[in-house]
Structure formats: C-alpha cells, structure tokens
Amino acid sequence: MENGADELKVRAARLLKRARAGEPDALSKLEQVGRFDPGDGRPQLRHCLSVVARDSGFDGYPHAREVLTSTGPCEDWGRLLCPPRCTGITCIWSRDYDEAHSIRGETGGYLLGFRRDLFIADAGYIESLGLRPDDPRWSAIGFDWVRPREPALRVQLYLELLRGEPRRAA
C-alpha cells in the first residue's frame, strides 16, 4: 500500500536529480537546512529525504516515516497537521488524549495531533488542510486521527494530505 513516506521518497528523488544537475535552487535548498555542503561531494538521497521531511513538518525522514506509516499513536505528530496557513483558525487544544477525546465527543469536530499536543478542529480547518471534511474515511476512523478505529485509513489520509500539499522541495 502506498503511503506518505513513499510520497516523500518521490519528492526526494526529484530534488536529488535537480541537485545533481547543479540547479542552484535545489542546491540552495540542501545547503539551507545544513544537510549538504557542495564542497563535500555529490548530494545523496539521504540529504534530500531530510529536506523534504523537514519541509513537510517533521524532524527528519525517520520521524516522517514513523508518523506517516504508523497504525498506532505517535509520541510526536510533527507539524504537518498544523501548517502556517491554519494557525489563525481557532481550535481546542489539549495535552491529554482522554480529555481531548471527551471534548471531541461533546463538541464534534476532528481530533488531530500537533507535535506532542492534541487539538480538536472543525470542518473549515479540515478544508484548509486540503482534505474533505465529508470524506467517509473520517467517520470510519471515528473523527480521531490520534487513535483511529481504522488505522489504515489514516495512512491513506496522510498520503492525500501530502499530495495536496505544495511540493516545495521537489
């Protein structure tokens, strides 16, 4: 099954191709995040994986792979579900899953993760992420990204989210 980590690999391969062709913007991208020094030789796939993972809100590719392919809760969700374009949208925040799950049950909405925190967002927030709030997969996961009833569907939603996200590094 294809997943978000696979999407990042595709982006990294594109970035690597551009960097090895000497495209200044690709080389600059690698240099900016401190993952490659042009004096040290040719860029490697690992450099590009790190760049695309960081651009997508993760600490690096291992972190991204863990979150994007996990079927269970994560210790750190990264920043993908709370991009800068969504920071002005009001959400209910919590650090405790039971509290967040209870609030979501009372208020409705979508239970999401950001770094080590949890938040409940409304349909407008989901639309700003580029996902459809009426997608039947939301109901199937119980509107709970953190502990979904059908974890494989969260993996699918991550892939859809990444494919809709601007491809900054690729």
C-alpha positions, 0 to 999 in steps of 0.5 A: 500500500502506498503511503506518505513516506513513499510520497516523500521518497518521490519528492526526494528523488526529484530534488536529488536529480535537480541537485545533481544537475547543479540547479542552484535552487535545489542546491540552495535548498540542501545547503539551507537546512545544513544537510549538504555542503557542495564542497563535500561531494555529490548530494545523496538521497539521504540529504534530500529525504531530510529536506523534504521531511523537514519541509513537510513538518517533521524532524527528519525522514525517520520521524516522517516515516514513523508518523506517516506509516504508523497504525498506532499513536505517535509520541510526536505528530510533527507539524504537518497537521498544523501548517502556517496557513491554519494557525489563525483558525481557532481550535481546542487544544489539549495535552491529554488524549482522554480529555481531548477525546471527551471534548471531541465527543461533546463538541464534534469536530476532528481530533488531530495531533500537533507535535506532542499536543492534541487539538480538536478542529472543525470542518473549515480547518479540515478544508484548509488542510486540503482534505474533505471534511465529508470524506467517509474515511473520517467517520470510519476512523471515528473523527480521531486521527490520534487513535483511529478505529481504522488505522489504515485509513489514516495512512491513506489520509496522510498520503492525500494530505501530502499530495495536496500539499505544495511540493516545495522541495521537489 
